[in-house]
Amino acid sequence: MKKLLAVGGVVALAVAALTGCSAGGSAAASCQNKIVESDAKQVTMWAWYPNFEPVVDLFNKTHKDVQICWTNAGAGNDEYTKFSTAIQAGSGAPDVVMLETEVVPSYIADGSIVNLSKLGADKVKDNYSEGAWSDESLDGDAYAIPVDGGPVGLLYRKDLFDKYGIAVPTTWDEYAAAAQKIFDATGGKTKLTDFPGNGRAFQTALFAQAGNKPFELTGKQGIKVDLNDEASTKVLGYWDDLVKKKLVGTEDSSTTDYNTHLVNGTYASAIAAAWLPGYLQGFTGADKNAKWAVAPVPQWDTANPVQINIGGSAFAVSKQAQDQKAAATVAQEIFGTEEAWKLGIEKAALFPLWKPILESSYFTDKEYDFFGGQQINKDVFLTAATDYKGFQFSPFQNLAYDKLTVAINAINKGKATPEEALKTYQDAVTSYAKQQGYTVTK
């Protein structure tokens, strides 16, 4: 039970408070979409994608034997709390559930989701990159079907780079030099970027790019925890130097002020996932003269580039699904057509992991007005997605993220060195893993 609660925090909601569909596609389920074939088997689904109903409608129109009954049961931890409560109660969970990739290992560990490879999922494995598939797998078996991802690039203000004569950096050393140059040119009014205390997935991706492999699962109760390694120490030492020189900001990300600072000239670039461009143009307070472009993420070694990912989601099948095979079909096929993916791309700004659309001319040649007509997928994000090799999250990733936030804030505020903060991080996560019954090695 402790491992179950680690997924989304302490589960405080009663089963009676659940707002989603009942398990097993019950006829009493409350759907937010139209059922086209009333006599067909119904599969209940929880998901919070933007503008998702047209995708569900498309599936139901093209499938006579199975229909999706979809409910938005909340986003992120709101959904996870309800899902975990239903799993504990033994009823009330949907047949298919949308999960962020980082929490999939938690639900594998507690047995909440089923092995999809045993339900024929491997037949669609070749439709995904090695990294995308491995992110949803354990010991070679898939437990969720990838949907969207967050391959990382460098989003930068081309107008400011041109104005101050800054070449687009390809290495982290060049990135630091660019930070100094724009700081000097603007008297510190413009910083190259922000290094937020609540960066979590961002910092974890940076560690991975440098070679950190924080978790390795062995069996059901064995885990390797290696958070204060040489790679992570190098990364935090690099950013700590920029913070101390005031060349980068340290404000929390995803706040209203931060979003405005991304577009009003306070920051001249962002190391960001492919989904951020879909939000940038909607942030308030934007500089009307801004011109944006995208370049590959800087590297430690350009001869051996390492691609990274921030964010992403997948569909898993609940252990409460009465017809797991039908539920697996829904998980595999809901985003298994070009038509569905065009809706996801154009209506919800999703970055596809399904290779038939990812590698299509429609997607690779797509021009983005916000980026001056640049083909950002062809130039940057396609390579970032297909060359990404995957990452192993822990079965208690939210806890690990919380402890990482403590570590980053301690460094940013000058209360700890990178070495000290990472040791505290390592000790805290190791202690928690042992409390959950894991045998921990390093």
C-alpha positions as CSV (number, residue, x, y, z in Angstrom):
1,M,0.0,0.0,0.0
2,K,2.8,2.4,0.8
3,K,4.2,2.1,-2.8
4,L,0.7,2.7,-4.1
5,L,0.3,5.9,-2.1
6,A,3.7,7.1,-3.4
7,V,2.2,7.6,-6.9
8,G,0.1,10.7,-6.3
9,G,0.6,11.5,-2.6
10,V,-1.7,10.4,0.2
11,V,-5.0,9.1,-1.1
12,A,-7.7,11.0,0.8
13,L,-10.7,10.7,-1.5
14,A,-13.4,8.2,-0.7
15,V,-14.5,5.8,-3.4
16,A,-17.9,7.4,-3.4
17,A,-16.4,10.6,-4.5
18,L,-15.1,9.1,-7.8
19,T,-16.4,11.0,-10.8
20,G,-15.3,8.7,-13.6
21,C,-16.8,5.8,-15.3
22,S,-17.4,2.6,-13.5
23,A,-15.1,-0.4,-14.1
24,G,-15.7,-2.8,-16.9
25,G,-17.6,-0.5,-19.3
26,S,-20.8,-0.6,-17.2
27,A,-23.9,0.5,-19.0
28,A,-24.4,2.9,-16.0
29,A,-21.1,4.7,-16.8
30,S,-21.4,8.4,-17.5
31,C,-19.7,9.3,-20.8
32,Q,-18.6,12.7,-21.9
33,N,-18.8,11.5,-25.5
34,K,-21.4,10.0,-27.8
35,I,-21.7,6.2,-28.1
36,V,-22.3,5.4,-31.8
37,E,-22.8,1.6,-31.6
38,S,-25.1,1.1,-28.6
39,D,-24.8,-2.7,-28.8
40,A,-21.0,-2.8,-28.9
41,K,-18.8,-3.6,-25.9
42,Q,-17.9,-0.4,-24.0
43,V,-14.5,0.4,-22.7
44,T,-14.2,3.1,-20.1
45,M,-11.4,5.6,-20.3
46,W,-10.0,8.4,-18.2
47,A,-7.9,11.0,-20.0
48,W,-7.3,14.8,-19.9
49,Y,-5.8,15.6,-23.3
50,P,-7.0,18.9,-24.7
51,N,-9.8,18.7,-27.4
52,F,-9.8,14.9,-26.9
53,E,-13.5,14.3,-27.6
54,P,-13.1,14.5,-31.5
55,V,-10.4,11.7,-31.2
56,V,-12.8,9.6,-29.2
57,D,-15.6,10.2,-31.6
58,L,-13.4,9.2,-34.5
59,F,-12.5,5.9,-32.8
60,N,-16.2,5.2,-32.1
61,K,-17.2,6.0,-35.7
62,T,-14.6,3.6,-37.0
63,H,-15.1,0.6,-34.6
64,K,-18.3,-1.3,-34.6
65,D,-17.3,-4.0,-32.0
66,V,-16.0,-1.7,-29.3
67,Q,-16.8,1.8,-28.1
68,I,-15.0,4.2,-25.8
69,C,-16.8,5.8,-22.9
70,W,-14.6,8.7,-22.0
71,T,-14.4,10.8,-18.9
72,N,-12.0,13.6,-17.9
73,A,-11.4,12.6,-14.2
74,G,-8.9,15.4,-13.7
75,A,-5.3,16.0,-14.8
76,G,-2.1,14.6,-13.3
77,N,-2.3,13.9,-9.6
78,D,-6.0,14.7,-9.5
79,E,-6.6,11.7,-11.7
80,Y,-4.0,9.5,-10.1
81,T,-5.5,10.0,-6.6
82,K,-8.9,8.9,-7.9
83,F,-7.3,6.0,-9.8
84,S,-5.3,4.8,-6.8
85,T,-8.3,5.1,-4.5
86,A,-10.4,2.9,-6.9
87,I,-7.6,0.3,-7.2
88,Q,-7.4,0.1,-3.4
89,A,-11.2,-0.2,-3.1
90,G,-11.3,-3.0,-5.7
91,S,-13.8,-1.2,-8.0
92,G,-14.4,2.1,-9.7
93,A,-11.3,2.3,-11.9
94,P,-11.6,2.8,-15.7
95,D,-10.6,0.1,-18.1
96,V,-8.0,2.4,-19.8
97,V,-6.2,5.2,-18.1
98,M,-4.0,8.0,-19.3
99,L,-0.7,8.2,-17.4
100,E,2.3,10.4,-17.6
101,T,5.4,8.3,-18.5
102,E,7.1,9.1,-15.2
103,V,4.4,7.4,-13.1
104,V,4.1,4.3,-15.2
105,P,6.7,2.4,-13.1
106,S,4.8,3.2,-9.9
107,Y,1.7,1.5,-11.3
108,I,3.7,-1.4,-12.6
109,A,5.2,-1.9,-9.2
110,D,1.8,-2.0,-7.3
111,G,0.1,-4.1,-10.0
112,S,-2.5,-1.5,-10.9
113,I,-1.9,-1.9,-14.6
114,V,-1.5,-5.0,-16.7
115,N,1.2,-6.4,-19.0
116,L,0.1,-5.4,-22.5
117,S,2.7,-7.5,-24.3
118,K,0.7,-10.5,-23.1
119,L,-2.3,-8.9,-24.8
120,G,-0.7,-8.5,-28.2
121,A,0.8,-5.0,-27.8
122,D,4.1,-6.1,-29.3
123,K,2.4,-6.2,-32.7
124,V,2.5,-2.3,-32.7
125,K,6.0,-2.1,-31.1
126,D,7.7,-1.2,-34.5
127,N,5.4,1.9,-34.7
128,Y,7.4,3.5,-31.9
129,S,11.1,4.4,-31.4
130,E,13.2,2.3,-29.1
131,G,13.2,5.0,-26.4
132,A,9.5,5.6,-26.5
133,W,8.6,1.9,-26.1
134,S,11.2,1.3,-23.4
135,D,9.9,4.1,-21.3
136,E,6.6,2.2,-20.9
137,S,8.2,-1.2,-20.4
138,L,9.8,-3.4,-17.7
139,D,11.9,-6.4,-18.5
140,G,11.0,-6.2,-22.2
141,D,7.3,-6.2,-21.6
142,A,5.1,-3.1,-22.4
143,Y,2.7,-1.9,-19.7
144,A,1.4,1.2,-21.6
145,I,1.1,2.4,-25.2
146,P,3.1,5.6,-25.9
147,V,1.1,8.6,-27.1
148,D,3.0,11.9,-27.0
149,G,6.4,12.9,-25.9
150,G,8.7,15.8,-25.1
151,P,11.9,15.7,-27.1
152,V,14.1,18.6,-26.2
153,G,15.5,21.5,-28.2
154,L,16.7,25.0,-27.7
155,L,14.0,27.6,-28.2
156,Y,15.7,31.0,-28.6
157,R,14.9,34.6,-29.4
158,K,16.5,34.9,-32.8
159,D,16.0,38.7,-32.8
160,L,18.0,39.1,-29.6
161,F,20.7,36.7,-30.7
162,D,21.1,38.6,-34.0
163,K,21.0,42.0,-32.2
164,Y,23.8,41.1,-29.8
165,G,25.9,38.9,-32.2
166,I,25.4,35.7,-30.4
167,A,25.9,32.5,-32.4
168,V,23.5,29.7,-31.7
169,P,25.4,27.5,-29.1
170,T,26.0,23.8,-29.9
171,T,27.8,23.0,-26.7
172,W,27.2,23.8,-23.0
173,D,30.5,25.8,-22.9
174,E,29.1,27.9,-25.8
175,Y,25.8,28.2,-24.0
176,A,27.6,29.6,-20.9
177,A,29.6,32.1,-23.1
178,A,26.3,33.2,-24.7
179,A,24.8,33.8,-21.2
180,Q,27.7,36.0,-20.3
181,K,27.5,37.9,-23.6
182,I,23.8,38.8,-23.5
183,F,24.1,39.6,-19.8
184,D,26.9,42.1,-20.5
185,A,25.2,43.6,-23.5
186,T,21.9,44.3,-21.6
187,G,23.3,45.2,-18.3
188,G,21.7,42.1,-16.8
189,K,18.2,43.0,-18.0
190,T,18.1,40.0,-20.2
191,K,19.3,36.6,-19.0
192,L,19.8,33.6,-21.3
193,T,17.5,31.4,-19.4
194,D,16.1,30.2,-16.1
195,F,17.2,27.4,-13.8
196,P,14.1,26.8,-11.7
197,G,14.0,25.3,-8.3
198,N,10.9,23.3,-9.3
199,G,12.4,22.1,-12.6
200,R,12.3,18.4,-11.6
201,A,11.8,16.7,-15.0
202,F,14.0,19.3,-16.6
203,Q,16.9,18.8,-14.3
204,T,16.5,15.0,-14.4
205,A,16.8,15.2,-18.2
206,L,19.9,17.3,-18.0
207,F,21.4,14.7,-15.6
208,A,20.5,11.9,-18.1
209,Q,22.2,13.7,-21.0
210,A,25.4,13.9,-19.0
211,G,25.3,10.1,-18.4
212,N,23.3,9.7,-15.1
213,K,21.3,6.5,-14.8
214,P,19.6,7.1,-11.5
215,F,17.4,4.0,-11.1
216,E,17.7,0.4,-12.2
217,L,15.0,-2.1,-11.2
218,T,15.8,-5.7,-10.5
219,G,12.9,-8.0,-9.9
220,K,10.0,-6.8,-7.8
221,Q,11.9,-5.5,-4.8
222,G,15.4,-4.6,-5.9
223,I,16.4,-1.1,-7.0
224,K,19.7,0.7,-7.7
225,V,19.7,4.3,-6.6
226,D,22.5,6.5,-7.9
227,L,21.6,10.2,-7.7
228,N,24.9,11.8,-6.6
229,D,27.1,10.5,-9.4
230,E,29.7,12.3,-11.3
231,A,27.4,13.2,-14.2
232,S,24.8,14.9,-11.9
233,T,27.5,16.7,-10.0
234,K,29.0,18.1,-13.2
235,V,25.6,19.3,-14.4
236,L,24.7,21.1,-11.1
237,G,28.2,22.5,-10.9
238,Y,27.8,24.0,-14.3
239,W,24.4,25.6,-13.5
240,D,25.5,26.7,-10.0
241,D,28.3,28.7,-11.6
242,L,25.8,30.5,-13.9
243,V,23.5,31.1,-11.0
244,K,26.2,32.6,-8.8
245,K,27.2,34.9,-11.7
246,K,23.5,35.9,-12.0
247,L,23.7,34.9,-15.7
248,V,20.5,32.8,-15.4
249,G,17.3,33.2,-13.3
250,T,16.1,30.9,-10.5
251,E,12.4,31.6,-10.4
252,D,9.9,28.8,-10.3
253,S,8.7,27.7,-13.7
254,S,5.0,27.4,-14.9
255,T,3.9,30.5,-12.9
256,T,2.1,33.4,-14.5
257,D,5.2,35.6,-14.0
258,Y,7.5,33.0,-15.4
259,N,5.4,32.5,-18.5
260,T,5.4,36.2,-19.2
261,H,9.2,36.4,-18.7
262,L,9.6,33.7,-21.3
263,V,8.1,36.0,-23.9
264,N,8.8,39.5,-22.8
265,G,12.5,39.5,-23.2
266,T,13.5,38.7,-19.6
267,Y,14.9,35.4,-20.9
268,A,16.4,34.9,-24.4
269,S,16.0,31.2,-24.6
270,A,14.6,28.1,-23.0
271,I,15.8,24.5,-23.0
272,A,12.4,23.0,-23.6
273,A,10.3,20.1,-24.8
274,A,8.5,20.0,-28.2
275,W,5.2,20.8,-26.5
276,L,6.3,24.2,-25.3
277,P,5.9,26.0,-28.7
278,G,2.2,25.2,-28.5
279,Y,2.0,27.3,-25.3
280,L,4.4,30.1,-26.0
281,Q,2.2,32.0,-28.4
282,G,-0.6,32.1,-25.8
283,F,1.4,33.6,-23.0
284,T,0.5,37.2,-22.0
285,G,2.9,40.2,-22.1
286,A,4.8,39.0,-25.2
287,D,7.3,41.3,-27.0
288,K,5.5,42.2,-30.2
289,N,8.9,42.3,-32.1
290,A,10.0,38.9,-30.9
291,K,11.3,36.4,-33.5
292,W,11.7,32.8,-32.3
293,A,13.6,29.9,-33.7
294,V,14.5,26.4,-32.6
295,A,17.9,24.6,-32.6
296,P,19.2,21.3,-31.2
297,V,19.8,21.1,-27.5
298,P,23.5,21.9,-26.6
299,Q,25.7,18.9,-26.0
300,W,28.6,18.0,-23.7
301,D,30.2,16.2,-26.6
302,T,29.0,17.1,-30.1
303,A,30.7,14.0,-31.6
304,N,28.5,11.9,-29.4
305,P,25.2,13.7,-29.0
306,V,22.7,12.5,-26.4
307,Q,19.0,13.3,-26.9
308,I,16.7,13.9,-24.0
309,N,13.0,14.0,-23.2
310,I,10.8,16.0,-20.9
311,G,7.3,14.8,-20.3
312,G,5.1,12.5,-22.3
313,S,2.1,10.2,-21.7
314,A,0.7,6.8,-22.5
315,F,-2.4,4.6,-22.2
316,A,-2.4,1.7,-19.8
317,V,-5.1,-0.9,-19.0
318,S,-6.3,-1.2,-15.4
319,K,-6.2,-4.5,-13.6
320,Q,-10.0,-3.9,-13.0
321,A,-10.8,-4.0,-16.7
322,Q,-13.4,-6.8,-17.2
323,D,-12.3,-7.3,-20.8
324,Q,-8.6,-6.6,-20.9
325,K,-8.2,-7.6,-24.5
326,A,-10.8,-5.0,-25.6
327,A,-9.2,-2.4,-23.4
328,A,-5.8,-3.2,-24.9
329,T,-7.3,-2.7,-28.4
330,V,-8.5,0.7,-27.4
331,A,-5.1,1.7,-25.9
332,Q,-3.3,0.6,-29.1
333,E,-5.7,2.0,-31.6
334,I,-7.1,5.3,-30.2
335,F,-4.1,7.2,-31.6
336,G,-3.3,4.6,-34.3
337,T,-4.3,6.5,-37.4
338,E,-3.1,9.5,-39.3
339,E,-6.6,11.1,-39.0
340,A,-6.5,10.8,-35.2
341,W,-3.1,12.2,-35.0
342,K,-3.9,15.2,-37.1
343,L,-6.5,16.0,-34.6
344,G,-4.0,15.6,-31.8
345,I,-1.4,17.7,-33.5
346,E,-3.6,20.5,-34.7
347,K,-6.2,20.7,-31.9
348,A,-4.1,19.7,-28.9
349,A,-0.5,20.6,-29.8
350,L,0.6,17.0,-29.0
351,F,4.0,15.8,-30.2
352,P,3.4,12.3,-31.7
353,L,5.5,9.2,-30.9
354,W,3.6,7.1,-33.4
355,K,6.2,6.8,-36.2
356,P,3.9,6.7,-39.2
357,I,2.8,10.3,-38.5
358,L,6.0,11.3,-36.8
359,E,8.1,10.6,-39.9
360,S,5.4,11.6,-42.5
361,S,5.9,14.6,-44.8
362,Y,2.8,16.1,-43.2
363,F,4.6,16.4,-39.9
364,T,8.3,16.8,-40.8
365,D,7.6,19.5,-43.4
366,K,5.1,21.3,-41.3
367,E,5.9,25.0,-41.1
368,Y,5.2,27.0,-38.0
369,D,4.3,30.7,-38.3
370,F,5.3,31.4,-34.8
371,F,8.9,30.4,-35.7
372,G,9.0,32.4,-38.9
373,G,7.9,29.4,-41.1
374,Q,10.7,27.2,-39.7
375,Q,10.2,23.4,-40.1
376,I,11.1,22.8,-36.4
377,N,10.2,19.1,-36.5
378,K,12.5,18.4,-39.4
379,D,15.2,20.7,-38.1
380,V,15.2,19.6,-34.5
381,F,12.5,17.5,-32.9
382,L,12.3,14.5,-35.2
383,T,16.0,13.7,-34.5
384,A,15.5,14.4,-30.8
385,A,12.6,12.0,-30.7
386,T,13.9,9.1,-32.8
387,D,17.4,9.2,-31.3
388,Y,16.2,9.3,-27.7
389,K,17.1,6.0,-26.0
390,G,14.7,6.0,-23.1
391,F,15.0,6.6,-19.3
392,Q,14.2,4.5,-16.2
393,F,12.0,6.4,-13.7
394,S,11.6,5.1,-10.2
395,P,8.5,3.4,-8.7
396,F,8.2,6.5,-6.4
397,Q,9.0,9.3,-8.9
398,N,6.9,12.0,-7.2
399,L,8.9,11.5,-4.0
400,A,12.2,11.6,-5.9
401,Y,11.1,14.8,-7.6
402,D,10.1,16.4,-4.3
403,K,13.5,15.6,-2.8
404,L,15.2,16.9,-6.0
405,T,13.3,20.2,-5.6
406,V,14.7,20.5,-2.1
407,A,18.2,19.9,-3.4
408,I,18.0,22.4,-6.3
409,N,16.5,25.2,-4.1
410,A,19.3,24.6,-1.5
411,I,21.9,25.1,-4.2
412,N,20.2,28.1,-5.9
413,K,19.9,29.8,-2.5
414,G,23.5,29.2,-1.6
415,K,22.7,26.9,1.3
416,A,24.5,23.9,-0.1
417,T,27.1,22.9,-2.6
418,P,26.0,20.6,-5.5
419,E,27.9,17.8,-3.8
420,E,26.2,18.4,-0.4
421,A,22.7,18.8,-2.0
422,L,23.1,15.6,-4.1
423,K,24.2,13.6,-1.1
424,T,21.2,14.7,0.8
425,Y,19.0,13.8,-2.2
426,Q,20.6,10.4,-2.5
427,D,20.2,9.7,1.2
428,A,16.6,10.8,1.3
429,V,15.5,8.7,-1.7
430,T,17.5,5.7,-0.5
431,S,15.8,5.9,2.9
432,Y,12.4,6.1,1.4
433,A,13.0,3.2,-0.9
434,K,14.0,1.0,2.0
435,Q,10.9,2.1,3.9
436,Q,8.9,0.8,1.0
437,G,10.5,-2.6,1.3
438,Y,13.1,-2.3,-1.5
439,T,16.5,-3.8,-1.3
440,V,18.7,-0.8,-2.4
441,T,22.1,-0.9,-4.0
442,K,24.2,1.8,-5.6
